Amino acid sequence: MEGPLIERIRSIHDQPGVSAVHCIGPDGLCLVSSGNDNELVCGILSSIYYHAQKIENQCNSPVVVVEENSS
């Protein structure tokens, strides 16, 4: 299962304008990371993911996208 996930993460990271991709599991652990591998970043994203789960009362896990506009 890891192979397809790693391939998908790398294909997303290879897109123009993408600086990092992190896959965080339901327990808040960083499963796969591509790009910025700073542990602090995974911790912050894990916290955002945790709070996003509380906002959406659905069975599906939330997808968190962080965008930066540098213009």
PDB file of N, CA, C, O and CB in Angstrom:
ATOM      1  N   MET A   1       0.820  -1.194   0.000  1.00  0.00           N
ATOM      2  CA  MET A   1       0.000   0.000   0.000  1.00  0.00           C
ATOM      3  C   MET A   1       0.866   1.261   0.000  1.00  0.00           C
ATOM      4  O   MET A   1       0.447   2.295  -0.520  1.00  0.00           O
ATOM      5  CB  MET A   1      -0.934  -0.004   1.205  1.00  0.00           C
ATOM      6  N   GLU A   2       2.053   1.188   0.570  1.00  0.00           N
ATOM      7  CA  GLU A   2       2.895   2.373   0.653  1.00  0.00           C
ATOM      8  C   GLU A   2       3.350   2.860  -0.715  1.00  0.00           C
ATOM      9  O   GLU A   2       3.448   4.064  -0.949  1.00  0.00           O
ATOM     10  CB  GLU A   2       4.095   2.090   1.515  1.00  0.00           C
ATOM     11  N   GLY A   3       3.629   1.919  -1.624  1.00  0.00           N
ATOM     12  CA  GLY A   3       4.123   2.290  -2.949  1.00  0.00           C
ATOM     13  C   GLY A   3       3.204   3.241  -3.687  1.00  0.00           C
ATOM     14  O   GLY A   3       3.650   4.309  -4.108  1.00  0.00           O
ATOM     15  N   PRO A   4       1.918   2.890  -3.863  1.00  0.00           N
ATOM     16  CA  PRO A   4       1.009   3.799  -4.568  1.00  0.00           C
ATOM     17  C   PRO A   4       0.836   5.145  -3.859  1.00  0.00           C
ATOM     18  O   PRO A   4       0.704   6.178  -4.517  1.00  0.00           O
ATOM     19  CB  PRO A   4      -0.344   3.141  -4.731  1.00  0.00           C
ATOM     20  N   LEU A   5       0.837   5.139  -2.529  1.00  0.00           N
ATOM     21  CA  LEU A   5       0.696   6.392  -1.778  1.00  0.00           C
ATOM     22  C   LEU A   5       1.907   7.285  -2.007  1.00  0.00           C
ATOM     23  O   LEU A   5       1.759   8.484  -2.242  1.00  0.00           O
ATOM     24  CB  LEU A   5       0.518   6.109  -0.270  1.00  0.00           C
ATOM     25  N   ILE A   6       3.091   6.716  -1.941  1.00  0.00           N
ATOM     26  CA  ILE A   6       4.314   7.493  -2.158  1.00  0.00           C
ATOM     27  C   ILE A   6       4.354   8.033  -3.584  1.00  0.00           C
ATOM     28  O   ILE A   6       4.739   9.181  -3.802  1.00  0.00           O
ATOM     29  CB  ILE A   6       5.563   6.631  -1.878  1.00  0.00           C
ATOM     30  N   GLU A   7       3.957   7.208  -4.557  1.00  0.00           N
ATOM     31  CA  GLU A   7       3.912   7.664  -5.956  1.00  0.00           C
ATOM     32  C   GLU A   7       2.954   8.835  -6.113  1.00  0.00           C
ATOM     33  O   GLU A   7       3.268   9.807  -6.800  1.00  0.00           O
ATOM     34  CB  GLU A   7       3.492   6.512  -6.888  1.00  0.00           C
ATOM     35  N   ARG A   8       1.788   8.749  -5.481  1.00  0.00           N
ATOM     36  CA  ARG A   8       0.784   9.812  -5.599  1.00  0.00           C
ATOM     37  C   ARG A   8       1.282  11.101  -4.941  1.00  0.00           C
ATOM     38  O   ARG A   8       1.115  12.191  -5.490  1.00  0.00           O
ATOM     39  CB  ARG A   8      -0.551   9.368  -4.958  1.00  0.00           C
ATOM     40  N   ILE A   9       1.888  10.969  -3.774  1.00  0.00           N
ATOM     41  CA  ILE A   9       2.431  12.139  -3.078  1.00  0.00           C
ATOM     42  C   ILE A   9       3.501  12.811  -3.937  1.00  0.00           C
ATOM     43  O   ILE A   9       3.525  14.036  -4.054  1.00  0.00           O
ATOM     44  CB  ILE A   9       3.020  11.735  -1.702  1.00  0.00           C
ATOM     45  N   ARG A  10       4.381  12.016  -4.535  1.00  0.00           N
ATOM     46  CA  ARG A  10       5.438  12.577  -5.394  1.00  0.00           C
ATOM     47  C   ARG A  10       4.857  13.239  -6.635  1.00  0.00           C
ATOM     48  O   ARG A  10       5.349  14.282  -7.066  1.00  0.00           O
ATOM     49  CB  ARG A  10       6.427  11.482  -5.810  1.00  0.00           C
ATOM     50  N   SER A  11       3.803  12.640  -7.220  1.00  0.00           N
ATOM     51  CA  SER A  11       3.209  13.241  -8.422  1.00  0.00           C
ATOM     52  C   SER A  11       2.540  14.572  -8.089  1.00  0.00           C
ATOM     53  O   SER A  11       2.563  15.497  -8.901  1.00  0.00           O
ATOM     54  CB  SER A  11       2.184  12.279  -9.058  1.00  0.00           C
ATOM     55  N   ILE A  12       1.948  14.674  -6.909  1.00  0.00           N
ATOM     56  CA  ILE A  12       1.358  15.949  -6.486  1.00  0.00           C
ATOM     57  C   ILE A  12       2.470  16.968  -6.237  1.00  0.00           C
ATOM     58  O   ILE A  12       2.352  18.128  -6.632  1.00  0.00           O
ATOM     59  CB  ILE A  12       0.487  15.762  -5.204  1.00  0.00           C
ATOM     60  N   HIS A  13       3.543  16.536  -5.586  1.00  0.00           N
ATOM     61  CA  HIS A  13       4.651  17.438  -5.268  1.00  0.00           C
ATOM     62  C   HIS A  13       5.346  17.946  -6.523  1.00  0.00           C
ATOM     63  O   HIS A  13       5.891  19.049  -6.519  1.00  0.00           O
ATOM     64  CB  HIS A  13       5.659  16.737  -4.371  1.00  0.00           C
ATOM     65  N   ASP A  14       5.336  17.164  -7.594  1.00  0.00           N
ATOM     66  CA  ASP A  14       5.997  17.554  -8.836  1.00  0.00           C
ATOM     67  C   ASP A  14       5.217  18.597  -9.632  1.00  0.00           C
ATOM     68  O   ASP A  14       5.729  19.123 -10.620  1.00  0.00           O
ATOM     69  CB  ASP A  14       6.220  16.341  -9.691  1.00  0.00           C
ATOM     70  N   GLN A  15       3.993  18.904  -9.222  1.00  0.00           N
ATOM     71  CA  GLN A  15       3.193  19.894  -9.936  1.00  0.00           C
ATOM     72  C   GLN A  15       3.752  21.294  -9.681  1.00  0.00           C
ATOM     73  O   GLN A  15       4.291  21.562  -8.607  1.00  0.00           O
ATOM     74  CB  GLN A  15       1.707  19.813  -9.506  1.00  0.00           C
ATOM     75  N   PRO A  16       3.624  22.189 -10.668  1.00  0.00           N
ATOM     76  CA  PRO A  16       4.156  23.548 -10.509  1.00  0.00           C
ATOM     77  C   PRO A  16       3.527  24.262  -9.308  1.00  0.00           C
ATOM     78  O   PRO A  16       2.317  24.186  -9.092  1.00  0.00           O
ATOM     79  CB  PRO A  16       3.915  24.364 -11.788  1.00  0.00           C
ATOM     80  N   GLY A  17       4.350  24.944  -8.546  1.00  0.00           N
ATOM     81  CA  GLY A  17       3.863  25.735  -7.423  1.00  0.00           C
ATOM     82  C   GLY A  17       3.686  24.980  -6.122  1.00  0.00           C
ATOM     83  O   GLY A  17       3.364  25.584  -5.099  1.00  0.00           O
ATOM     84  N   VAL A  18       3.888  23.671  -6.139  1.00  0.00           N
ATOM     85  CA  VAL A  18       3.734  22.870  -4.922  1.00  0.00           C
ATOM     86  C   VAL A  18       5.094  22.755  -4.247  1.00  0.00           C
ATOM     87  O   VAL A  18       6.055  22.280  -4.853  1.00  0.00           O
ATOM     88  CB  VAL A  18       3.144  21.452  -5.240  1.00  0.00           C
ATOM     89  N   SER A  19       5.172  23.190  -2.997  1.00  0.00           N
ATOM     90  CA  SER A  19       6.454  23.136  -2.286  1.00  0.00           C
ATOM     91  C   SER A  19       6.562  21.938  -1.358  1.00  0.00           C
ATOM     92  O   SER A  19       7.667  21.486  -1.061  1.00  0.00           O
ATOM     93  CB  SER A  19       6.658  24.401  -1.492  1.00  0.00           C
ATOM     94  N   ALA A  20       5.425  21.413  -0.894  1.00  0.00           N
ATOM     95  CA  ALA A  20       5.461  20.257   0.004  1.00  0.00           C
ATOM     96  C   ALA A  20       4.100  19.575   0.036  1.00  0.00           C
ATOM     97  O   ALA A  20       3.067  20.212  -0.168  1.00  0.00           O
ATOM     98  CB  ALA A  20       5.882  20.683   1.430  1.00  0.00           C
ATOM     99  N   VAL A  21       4.115  18.275   0.292  1.00  0.00           N
ATOM    100  CA  VAL A  21       2.890  17.489   0.442  1.00  0.00           C
ATOM    101  C   VAL A  21       3.088  16.582   1.650  1.00  0.00           C
ATOM    102  O   VAL A  21       4.111  15.907   1.766  1.00  0.00           O
ATOM    103  CB  VAL A  21       2.560  16.654  -0.864  1.00  0.00           C
ATOM    104  N   HIS A  22       2.118  16.569   2.537  1.00  0.00           N
ATOM    105  CA  HIS A  22       2.182  15.724   3.725  1.00  0.00           C
ATOM    106  C   HIS A  22       0.901  14.906   3.801  1.00  0.00           C
ATOM    107  O   HIS A  22      -0.190  15.436   3.591  1.00  0.00           O
ATOM    108  CB  HIS A  22       2.383  16.576   5.021  1.00  0.00           C
ATOM    109  N   CYS A  23       1.028  13.639   4.094  1.00  0.00           N
ATOM    110  CA  CYS A  23      -0.121  12.762   4.300  1.00  0.00           C
ATOM    111  C   CYS A  23      -0.146  12.406   5.783  1.00  0.00           C
ATOM    112  O   CYS A  23       0.764  11.755   6.295  1.00  0.00           O
ATOM    113  CB  CYS A  23      -0.044  11.465   3.389  1.00  0.00           C
ATOM    114  N   ILE A  24      -1.203  12.844   6.463  1.00  0.00           N
ATOM    115  CA  ILE A  24      -1.316  12.648   7.905  1.00  0.00           C
ATOM    116  C   ILE A  24      -2.443  11.666   8.174  1.00  0.00           C
ATOM    117  O   ILE A  24      -3.558  11.842   7.681  1.00  0.00           O
ATOM    118  CB  ILE A  24      -1.565  13.998   8.642  1.00  0.00           C
ATOM    119  N   GLY A  25      -2.154  10.633   8.956  1.00  0.00           N
ATOM    120  CA  GLY A  25      -3.138   9.608   9.276  1.00  0.00           C
ATOM    121  C   GLY A  25      -4.164  10.090  10.288  1.00  0.00           C
ATOM    122  O   GLY A  25      -4.011  11.167  10.864  1.00  0.00           O
ATOM    123  N   PRO A  26      -5.212   9.298  10.508  1.00  0.00           N
ATOM    124  CA  PRO A  26      -6.286   9.696  11.426  1.00  0.00           C
ATOM    125  C   PRO A  26      -5.819   9.892  12.871  1.00  0.00           C
ATOM    126  O   PRO A  26      -6.495  10.560  13.654  1.00  0.00           O
ATOM    127  CB  PRO A  26      -7.380   8.663  11.397  1.00  0.00           C
ATOM    128  N   ASP A  27      -4.678   9.320  13.225  1.00  0.00           N
ATOM    129  CA  ASP A  27      -4.143   9.492  14.577  1.00  0.00           C
ATOM    130  C   ASP A  27      -3.257  10.727  14.696  1.00  0.00           C
ATOM    131  O   ASP A  27      -2.720  11.006  15.768  1.00  0.00           O
ATOM    132  CB  ASP A  27      -3.357   8.262  14.983  1.00  0.00           C
ATOM    133  N   GLY A  28      -3.103  11.470  13.597  1.00  0.00           N
ATOM    134  CA  GLY A  28      -2.294  12.677  13.620  1.00  0.00           C
ATOM    135  C   GLY A  28      -0.831  12.464  13.316  1.00  0.00           C
ATOM    136  O   GLY A  28      -0.037  13.398  13.429  1.00  0.00           O
ATOM    137  N   LEU A  29      -0.452  11.254  12.931  1.00  0.00           N
ATOM    138  CA  LEU A  29       0.942  10.973  12.593  1.00  0.00           C
ATOM    139  C   LEU A  29       1.199  11.262  11.127  1.00  0.00           C
ATOM    140  O   LEU A  29       0.355  10.979  10.277  1.00  0.00           O
ATOM    141  CB  LEU A  29       1.299   9.516  12.917  1.00  0.00           C
ATOM    142  N   CYS A  30       2.356  11.823  10.828  1.00  0.00           N
ATOM    143  CA  CYS A  30       2.731  12.086   9.446  1.00  0.00           C
ATOM    144  C   CYS A  30       3.156  10.767   8.808  1.00  0.00           C
ATOM    145  O   CYS A  30       4.178  10.195   9.186  1.00  0.00           O
ATOM    146  CB  CYS A  30       3.875  13.152   9.361  1.00  0.00           C
ATOM    147  N   LEU A  31       2.373  10.282   7.839  1.00  0.00           N
ATOM    148  CA  LEU A  31       2.638   8.991   7.203  1.00  0.00           C
ATOM    149  C   LEU A  31       3.665   9.109   6.084  1.00  0.00           C
ATOM    150  O   LEU A  31       4.599   8.311   5.998  1.00  0.00           O
ATOM    151  CB  LEU A  31       1.348   8.401   6.657  1.00  0.00           C
ATOM    152  N   VAL A  32       3.484  10.108   5.231  1.00  0.00           N
ATOM    153  CA  VAL A  32       4.373  10.320   4.088  1.00  0.00           C
ATOM    154  C   VAL A  32       4.551  11.822   3.921  1.00  0.00           C
ATOM    155  O   VAL A  32       3.611  12.595   4.112  1.00  0.00           O
ATOM    156  CB  VAL A  32       3.801   9.661   2.772  1.00  0.00           C
ATOM    157  N   SER A  33       5.751  12.223   3.566  1.00  0.00           N
ATOM    158  CA  SER A  33       6.049  13.632   3.396  1.00  0.00           C
ATOM    159  C   SER A  33       6.952  13.805   2.189  1.00  0.00           C
ATOM    160  O   SER A  33       7.861  13.007   1.962  1.00  0.00           O
ATOM    161  CB  SER A  33       6.704  14.218   4.663  1.00  0.00           C
ATOM    162  N   SER A  34       6.698  14.850   1.417  1.00  0.00           N
ATOM    163  CA  SER A  34       7.547  15.172   0.278  1.00  0.00           C
ATOM    164  C   SER A  34       7.750  16.677   0.271  1.00  0.00           C
ATOM    165  O   SER A  34       6.781  17.433   0.319  1.00  0.00           O
ATOM    166  CB  SER A  34       6.921  14.672  -1.070  1.00  0.00           C
ATOM    167  N   GLY A  35       8.977  17.111   0.212  1.00  0.00           N
ATOM    168  CA  GLY A  35       9.263  18.540   0.245  1.00  0.00           C
ATOM    169  C   GLY A  35       9.770  18.934   1.610  1.00  0.00           C
ATOM    170  O   GLY A  35      10.694  18.310   2.132  1.00  0.00           O
ATOM    171  N   ASN A  36       9.181  19.961   2.198  1.00  0.00           N
ATOM    172  CA  ASN A  36       9.589  20.443   3.515  1.00  0.00           C
ATOM    173  C   ASN A  36       9.349  19.348   4.544  1.00  0.00           C
ATOM    174  O   ASN A  36       8.201  19.029   4.854  1.00  0.00           O
ATOM    175  CB  ASN A  36       8.823  21.737   3.901  1.00  0.00           C
ATOM    176  N   ASP A  37      10.423  18.770   5.075  1.00  0.00           N
ATOM    177  CA  ASP A  37      10.282  17.660   6.017  1.00  0.00           C
ATOM    178  C   ASP A  37      10.473  18.100   7.466  1.00  0.00           C
ATOM    179  O   ASP A  37      10.832  17.296   8.326  1.00  0.00           O
ATOM    180  CB  ASP A  37      11.278  16.566   5.680  1.00  0.00           C
ATOM    181  N   ASN A  38      10.233  19.366   7.725  1.00  0.00           N
ATOM    182  CA  ASN A  38      10.334  19.905   9.071  1.00  0.00           C
ATOM    183  C   ASN A  38       9.257  19.263   9.954  1.00  0.00           C
ATOM    184  O   ASN A  38       8.072  19.315   9.625  1.00  0.00           O
ATOM    185  CB  ASN A  38      10.192  21.454   9.058  1.00  0.00           C
ATOM    186  N   GLU A  39       9.670  18.660  11.074  1.00  0.00           N
ATOM    187  CA  GLU A  39       8.721  17.988  11.964  1.00  0.00           C
ATOM    188  C   GLU A  39       7.701  18.966  12.532  1.00  0.00           C
ATOM    189  O   GLU A  39       6.561  18.581  12.790  1.00  0.00           O
ATOM    190  CB  GLU A  39       9.463  17.293  13.104  1.00  0.00           C
ATOM    191  N   LEU A  40       8.084  20.210  12.728  1.00  0.00           N
ATOM    192  CA  LEU A  40       7.165  21.216  13.241  1.00  0.00           C
ATOM    193  C   LEU A  40       6.007  21.427  12.272  1.00  0.00           C
ATOM    194  O   LEU A  40       4.862  21.587  12.695  1.00  0.00           O
ATOM    195  CB  LEU A  40       7.901  22.538  13.491  1.00  0.00           C
ATOM    196  N   VAL A  41       6.302  21.429  10.977  1.00  0.00           N
ATOM    197  CA  VAL A  41       5.257  21.605   9.969  1.00  0.00           C
ATOM    198  C   VAL A  41       4.240  20.479  10.068  1.00  0.00           C
ATOM    199  O   VAL A  41       3.036  20.734  10.044  1.00  0.00           O
ATOM    200  CB  VAL A  41       5.864  21.657   8.553  1.00  0.00           C
ATOM    201  N   CYS A  42       4.701  19.240  10.179  1.00  0.00           N
ATOM    202  CA  CYS A  42       3.774  18.110  10.309  1.00  0.00           C
ATOM    203  C   CYS A  42       2.931  18.247  11.571  1.00  0.00           C
ATOM    204  O   CYS A  42       1.747  17.909  11.559  1.00  0.00           O
ATOM    205  CB  CYS A  42       4.544  16.776  10.330  1.00  0.00           C
ATOM    206  N   GLY A  43       3.515  18.734  12.652  1.00  0.00           N
ATOM    207  CA  GLY A  43       2.765  18.924  13.890  1.00  0.00           C
ATOM    208  C   GLY A  43       1.676  19.967  13.744  1.00  0.00           C
ATOM    209  O   GLY A  43       0.556  19.777  14.217  1.00  0.00           O
ATOM    210  N   ILE A  44       2.005  21.069  13.088  1.00  0.00           N
ATOM    211  CA  ILE A  44       1.022  22.128  12.863  1.00  0.00           C
ATOM    212  C   ILE A  44      -0.095  21.626  11.958  1.00  0.00           C
ATOM    213  O   ILE A  44      -1.272  21.849  12.239  1.00  0.00           O
ATOM    214  CB  ILE A  44       1.692  23.374  12.247  1.00  0.00           C
ATOM    215  N   LEU A  45       0.271  20.945  10.866  1.00  0.00           N
ATOM    216  CA  LEU A  45      -0.744  20.409   9.958  1.00  0.00           C
ATOM    217  C   LEU A  45      -1.604  19.363  10.648  1.00  0.00           C
ATOM    218  O   LEU A  45      -2.806  19.285  10.396  1.00  0.00           O
ATOM    219  CB  LEU A  45      -0.086  19.806   8.720  1.00  0.00           C
ATOM    220  N   SER A  46      -1.007  18.564  11.509  1.00  0.00           N
ATOM    221  CA  SER A  46      -1.756  17.568  12.261  1.00  0.00           C
ATOM    222  C   SER A  46      -2.794  18.241  13.153  1.00  0.00           C
ATOM    223  O   SER A  46      -3.916  17.750  13.282  1.00  0.00           O
ATOM    224  CB  SER A  46      -0.807  16.705  13.103  1.00  0.00           C
ATOM    225  N   SER A  47      -2.428  19.350  13.763  1.00  0.00           N
ATOM    226  CA  SER A  47      -3.357  20.095  14.609  1.00  0.00           C
ATOM    227  C   SER A  47      -4.502  20.679  13.782  1.00  0.00           C
ATOM    228  O   SER A  47      -5.659  20.629  14.198  1.00  0.00           O
ATOM    229  CB  SER A  47      -2.620  21.213  15.356  1.00  0.00           C
ATOM    230  N   ILE A  48      -4.180  21.230  12.615  1.00  0.00           N
ATOM    231  CA  ILE A  48      -5.223  21.754  11.718  1.00  0.00           C
ATOM    232  C   ILE A  48      -6.164  20.631  11.309  1.00  0.00           C
ATOM    233  O   ILE A  48      -7.382  20.809  11.309  1.00  0.00           O
ATOM    234  CB  ILE A  48      -4.593  22.415  10.460  1.00  0.00           C
ATOM    235  N   TYR A  49      -5.606  19.472  10.959  1.00  0.00           N
ATOM    236  CA  TYR A  49      -6.399  18.303  10.571  1.00  0.00           C
ATOM    237  C   TYR A  49      -7.333  17.892  11.709  1.00  0.00           C
ATOM    238  O   TYR A  49      -8.510  17.612  11.482  1.00  0.00           O
ATOM    239  CB  TYR A  49      -5.477  17.126  10.182  1.00  0.00           C
ATOM    240  N   TYR A  50      -6.801  17.857  12.933  1.00  0.00           N
ATOM    241  CA  TYR A  50      -7.582  17.462  14.106  1.00  0.00           C
ATOM    242  C   TYR A  50      -8.793  18.382  14.276  1.00  0.00           C
ATOM    243  O   TYR A  50      -9.907  17.914  14.512  1.00  0.00           O
ATOM    244  CB  TYR A  50      -6.703  17.491  15.377  1.00  0.00           C
ATOM    245  N   HIS A  51      -8.567  19.693  14.155  1.00  0.00           N
ATOM    246  CA  HIS A  51      -9.659  20.645  14.317  1.00  0.00           C
ATOM    247  C   HIS A  51     -10.621  20.606  13.132  1.00  0.00           C
ATOM    248  O   HIS A  51     -11.817  20.842  13.303  1.00  0.00           O
ATOM    249  CB  HIS A  51      -9.105  22.053  14.491  1.00  0.00           C
ATOM    250  N   ALA A  52     -10.118  20.312  11.939  1.00  0.00           N
ATOM    251  CA  ALA A  52     -10.993  20.181  10.765  1.00  0.00           C
ATOM    252  C   ALA A  52     -11.944  19.005  10.934  1.00  0.00           C
ATOM    253  O   ALA A  52     -13.086  19.065  10.479  1.00  0.00           O
ATOM    254  CB  ALA A  52     -10.158  20.006   9.479  1.00  0.00           C
ATOM    255  N   GLN A  53     -11.489  17.943  11.578  1.00  0.00           N
ATOM    256  CA  GLN A  53     -12.361  16.799  11.839  1.00  0.00           C
ATOM    257  C   GLN A  53     -13.533  17.207  12.716  1.00  0.00           C
ATOM    258  O   GLN A  53     -14.633  16.679  12.550  1.00  0.00           O
ATOM    259  CB  GLN A  53     -11.576  15.661  12.503  1.00  0.00           C
ATOM    260  N   LYS A  54     -13.330  18.113  13.625  1.00  0.00           N
ATOM    261  CA  LYS A  54     -14.385  18.547  14.536  1.00  0.00           C
ATOM    262  C   LYS A  54     -15.373  19.490  13.854  1.00  0.00           C
ATOM    263  O   LYS A  54     -16.538  19.557  14.247  1.00  0.00           O
ATOM    264  CB  LYS A  54     -13.776  19.228  15.753  1.00  0.00           C
ATOM    265  N   ILE A  55     -14.917  20.217  12.835  1.00  0.00           N
ATOM    266  CA  ILE A  55     -15.797  21.132  12.105  1.00  0.00           C
ATOM    267  C   ILE A  55     -16.759  20.348  11.229  1.00  0.00           C
ATOM    268  O   ILE A  55     -17.965  20.592  11.248  1.00  0.00           O
ATOM    269  CB  ILE A  55     -14.977  22.117  11.250  1.00  0.00           C
ATOM    270  N   GLU A  56     -16.229  19.414  10.468  1.00  0.00           N
ATOM    271  CA  GLU A  56     -17.038  18.597   9.570  1.00  0.00           C
ATOM    272  C   GLU A  56     -17.503  17.351  10.300  1.00  0.00           C
ATOM    273  O   GLU A  56     -16.681  16.540  10.727  1.00  0.00           O
ATOM    274  CB  GLU A  56     -16.246  18.219   8.298  1.00  0.00           C
ATOM    275  N   ASN A  57     -18.784  17.192  10.447  1.00  0.00           N
ATOM    276  CA  ASN A  57     -19.325  16.021  11.129  1.00  0.00           C
ATOM    277  C   ASN A  57     -19.704  14.957  10.102  1.00  0.00           C
ATOM    278  O   ASN A  57     -20.868  14.571  10.004  1.00  0.00           O
ATOM    279  CB  ASN A  57     -20.551  16.406  11.994  1.00  0.00           C
ATOM    280  N   GLN A  58     -18.742  14.494   9.354  1.00  0.00           N
ATOM    281  CA  GLN A  58     -18.985  13.505   8.314  1.00  0.00           C
ATOM    282  C   GLN A  58     -18.144  12.268   8.577  1.00  0.00           C
ATOM    283  O   GLN A  58     -17.221  12.289   9.392  1.00  0.00           O
ATOM    284  CB  GLN A  58     -18.677  14.084   6.921  1.00  0.00           C
ATOM    285  N   CYS A  59     -18.476  11.186   7.874  1.00  0.00           N
ATOM    286  CA  CYS A  59     -17.718   9.937   8.008  1.00  0.00           C
ATOM    287  C   CYS A  59     -16.362  10.020   7.312  1.00  0.00           C
ATOM    288  O   CYS A  59     -15.411   9.357   7.726  1.00  0.00           O
ATOM    289  CB  CYS A  59     -18.520   8.769   7.438  1.00  0.00           C
ATOM    290  N   ASN A  60     -16.271  10.825   6.264  1.00  0.00           N
ATOM    291  CA  ASN A  60     -15.020  10.927   5.502  1.00  0.00           C
ATOM    292  C   ASN A  60     -14.013  11.800   6.235  1.00  0.00           C
ATOM    293  O   ASN A  60     -14.380  12.766   6.904  1.00  0.00           O
ATOM    294  CB  ASN A  60     -15.286  11.495   4.097  1.00  0.00           C
ATOM    295  N   SER A  61     -12.760  11.453   6.103  1.00  0.00           N
ATOM    296  CA  SER A  61     -11.692  12.265   6.688  1.00  0.00           C
ATOM    297  C   SER A  61     -11.558  13.564   5.906  1.00  0.00           C
ATOM    298  O   SER A  61     -11.715  13.563   4.685  1.00  0.00           O
ATOM    299  CB  SER A  61     -10.346  11.492   6.699  1.00  0.00           C
ATOM    300  N   PRO A  62     -11.269  14.675   6.585  1.00  0.00           N
ATOM    301  CA  PRO A  62     -11.126  15.945   5.872  1.00  0.00           C
ATOM    302  C   PRO A  62      -9.831  15.999   5.074  1.00  0.00           C
ATOM    303  O   PRO A  62      -8.857  15.317   5.393  1.00  0.00           O
ATOM    304  CB  PRO A  62     -11.178  17.110   6.853  1.00  0.00           C
ATOM    305  N   VAL A  63      -9.839  16.814   4.046  1.00  0.00           N
ATOM    306  CA  VAL A  63      -8.633  17.112   3.271  1.00  0.00           C
ATOM    307  C   VAL A  63      -8.294  18.570   3.558  1.00  0.00           C
ATOM    308  O   VAL A  63      -9.125  19.457   3.364  1.00  0.00           O
ATOM    309  CB  VAL A  63      -8.840  16.848   1.712  1.00  0.00           C
ATOM    310  N   VAL A  64      -7.085  18.810   4.015  1.00  0.00           N
ATOM    311  CA  VAL A  64      -6.654  20.162   4.359  1.00  0.00           C
ATOM    312  C   VAL A  64      -5.656  20.627   3.307  1.00  0.00           C
ATOM    313  O   VAL A  64      -4.650  19.962   3.059  1.00  0.00           O
ATOM    314  CB  VAL A  64      -6.026  20.215   5.794  1.00  0.00           C
ATOM    315  N   VAL A  65      -5.937  21.771   2.690  1.00  0.00           N
ATOM    316  CA  VAL A  65      -5.042  22.348   1.692  1.00  0.00           C
ATOM    317  C   VAL A  65      -4.624  23.725   2.197  1.00  0.00           C
ATOM    318  O   VAL A  65      -5.474  24.558   2.510  1.00  0.00           O
ATOM    319  CB  VAL A  65      -5.731  22.437   0.275  1.00  0.00           C
ATOM    320  N   VAL A  66      -3.331  23.962   2.275  1.00  0.00           N
ATOM    321  CA  VAL A  66      -2.812  25.254   2.708  1.00  0.00           C
ATOM    322  C   VAL A  66      -2.168  25.904   1.498  1.00  0.00           C
ATOM    323  O   VAL A  66      -1.248  25.349   0.897  1.00  0.00           O
ATOM    324  CB  VAL A  66      -1.790  25.109   3.895  1.00  0.00           C
ATOM    325  N   GLU A  67      -2.661  27.087   1.145  1.00  0.00           N
ATOM    326  CA  GLU A  67      -2.121  27.809   0.001  1.00  0.00           C
ATOM    327  C   GLU A  67      -1.497  29.109   0.482  1.00  0.00           C
ATOM    328  O   GLU A  67      -1.950  29.713   1.454  1.00  0.00           O
ATOM    329  CB  GLU A  67      -3.221  28.083  -1.055  1.00  0.00           C
ATOM    330  N   GLU A  68      -0.461  29.522  -0.209  1.00  0.00           N
ATOM    331  CA  GLU A  68       0.196  30.776   0.120  1.00  0.00           C
ATOM    332  C   GLU A  68       0.235  31.642  -1.124  1.00  0.00           C
ATOM    333  O   GLU A  68       0.659  31.198  -2.191  1.00  0.00           O
ATOM    334  CB  GLU A  68       1.624  30.535   0.677  1.00  0.00           C
ATOM    335  N   ASN A  69      -0.201  32.858  -0.983  1.00  0.00           N
ATOM    336  CA  ASN A  69      -0.156  33.807  -2.082  1.00  0.00           C
ATOM    337  C   ASN A  69       1.012  34.739  -1.823  1.00  0.00           C
ATOM    338  O   ASN A  69       0.981  35.532  -0.881  1.00  0.00           O
ATOM    339  CB  ASN A  69      -1.502  34.597  -2.224  1.00  0.00           C
ATOM    340  N   SER A  70       2.027  34.650  -2.638  1.00  0.00           N
ATOM    341  CA  SER A  70       3.241  35.439  -2.397  1.00  0.00           C
ATOM    342  C   SER A  70       3.331  36.678  -3.275  1.00  0.00           C
ATOM    343  O   SER A  70       4.416  37.229  -3.457  1.00  0.00           O
ATOM    344  CB  SER A  70       4.460  34.583  -2.621  1.00  0.00           C
ATOM    345  N   SER A  71       2.209  37.120  -3.819  1.00  0.00           N
ATOM    346  CA  SER A  71       2.268  38.301  -4.687  1.00  0.00           C
ATOM    347  C   SER A  71       2.161  39.585  -3.915  1.00  0.00           C
ATOM    348  O   SER A  71       2.194  40.665  -4.504  1.00  0.00           O
ATOM    349  CB  SER A  71       1.178  38.251  -5.715  1.00  0.00           C
TER     350      SER A  71
END
